[in-house]
Amino acid sequence: MKKILFLSAFIFSILVVNAQKDSTAKQDTTLKEYTGRYTFPSGSVVTEVTIMLDGNALTMTSSAGSSDLTKLGVDSFNVVAFQGIAAFKRDSNNKLIGVIVDAMGYHLEGTKEPATPTSFILQKEKPSEIKRAQFVVR
């Protein structure tokens, strides 16, 4: 009886861990869609922002500083450090094409820069994933 109870608890814990991994993987895929460079018209308070994926969180960086983005709803995020909201725009094919940022009394409308062969998604490495060989000094 103890063996059956232990085996049931073990299987249940494995299922819970796998469900959490699947949920995190789906969230990463969804959040990666927002990453990239967004440009604003000349004369704007900031001319561009870069959105990066830091683990499972988005970060927006500009000449004004950096802020975490927390999800509010579909395509909308709270710009934490600047008490604002970022709402992403999509075209008829459901592709992200821009962002509207309302923060600290400013209203900015920017367009997403298309990915080029030389561009890449910026994602910070987790300290546990950095390999020792990356820091070899010769």
C-alpha positions in Angstrom: 0.0 0.0 0.0 2.8 2.4 0.9 4.5 1.6 -2.5 1.4 2.4 -4.4 0.9 5.7 -2.5 4.5 6.7 -3.0 4.4 5.8 -6.7 1.2 7.8 -7.2 2.7 10.9 -5.5 5.8 10.6 -7.6 3.9 10.4 -10.9 1.7 13.3 -9.8 4.8 15.5 -9.1 6.3 14.6 -12.5 3.1 15.6 -14.2 2.9 18.9 -12.3 6.6 19.8 -13.2 6.0 19.0 -16.9 2.8 21.1 -17.0 4.8 24.1 -15.7 7.6 23.6 -18.3 5.0 23.5 -21.1 3.4 26.7 -19.8 6.7 28.4 -19.6 7.7 27.3 -23.1 4.4 28.7 -24.5 4.9 32.0 -22.7 8.5 32.3 -24.1 7.2 31.8 -27.6 4.5 34.4 -27.2 6.8 37.0 -25.6 9.6 36.6 -28.2 7.2 38.0 -30.7 7.4 41.4 -29.0 11.2 41.6 -29.0 13.0 43.8 -31.4 13.7 47.5 -32.2 10.9 50.0 -32.5 11.6 53.5 -33.9 9.7 56.7 -33.3 9.5 59.9 -35.4 12.3 62.3 -35.2 11.8 65.0 -32.6 10.2 62.4 -30.2 11.4 62.3 -26.6 13.0 58.9 -27.5 13.9 58.0 -31.1 13.9 54.2 -30.5 13.3 51.5 -27.9 14.6 47.9 -27.9 12.6 45.2 -26.3 14.4 42.2 -25.0 13.4 39.0 -23.3 15.1 38.5 -19.9 14.2 35.0 -18.8 10.4 35.1 -18.9 10.0 38.8 -18.7 10.2 41.6 -21.3 12.4 44.6 -20.8 12.1 47.9 -22.7 15.3 50.0 -23.1 15.7 53.5 -24.5 17.8 56.6 -24.1 15.5 57.5 -21.2 16.3 54.3 -19.3 15.0 50.7 -18.9 11.8 49.3 -17.6 10.2 45.9 -17.1 7.0 45.2 -19.0 4.2 43.4 -17.2 1.4 41.9 -19.2 -2.0 43.7 -18.8 -3.9 42.0 -21.6 -3.7 41.0 -25.2 -0.8 43.1 -26.7 -0.8 45.5 -23.8 1.8 45.9 -21.1 2.5 48.1 -18.1 5.7 50.1 -18.4 6.7 49.7 -14.7 9.5 52.2 -14.3 7.7 55.0 -16.2 4.1 54.5 -15.0 2.8 54.0 -18.5 1.3 51.6 -20.9 2.6 50.0 -24.1 0.1 48.8 -26.6 1.3 46.8 -29.6 -0.3 47.2 -33.0 -0.9 44.4 -35.5 -1.6 44.3 -39.2 -4.4 42.4 -41.0 -2.1 39.3 -41.0 -1.8 39.5 -37.2 1.9 40.5 -37.5 3.3 43.0 -35.0 3.9 46.3 -36.8 4.3 48.9 -34.1 3.8 50.1 -30.5 2.0 53.0 -28.8 3.6 54.1 -25.6 1.7 56.4 -23.1 4.1 57.2 -20.2 4.8 60.1 -18.0 2.6 62.4 -20.0 4.0 61.5 -23.4 2.3 59.7 -26.3 4.6 58.0 -28.7 3.7 55.9 -31.7 6.5 53.8 -33.2 7.0 51.2 -35.9 8.7 47.9 -35.5 11.9 47.6 -37.5 11.9 44.5 -39.8 14.4 41.8 -38.9 17.5 41.9 -41.1 20.1 39.2 -41.6 22.3 41.1 -39.3 19.7 41.7 -36.6 19.1 39.2 -33.8 16.8 38.8 -30.8 18.5 40.1 -27.6 18.0 37.7 -24.7 20.0 37.9 -21.5 21.7 34.7 -20.4 20.7 33.3 -17.1 23.8 33.0 -14.8 23.2 29.3 -14.5 23.4 28.9 -18.2 26.7 30.7 -18.7 29.4 28.2 -19.5 32.8 28.4 -17.8 34.6 28.1 -21.2 33.2 31.5 -22.2 35.5 33.2 -19.8 38.9 31.6 -20.7 41.7 34.2 -20.6 44.7 33.4 -22.8 
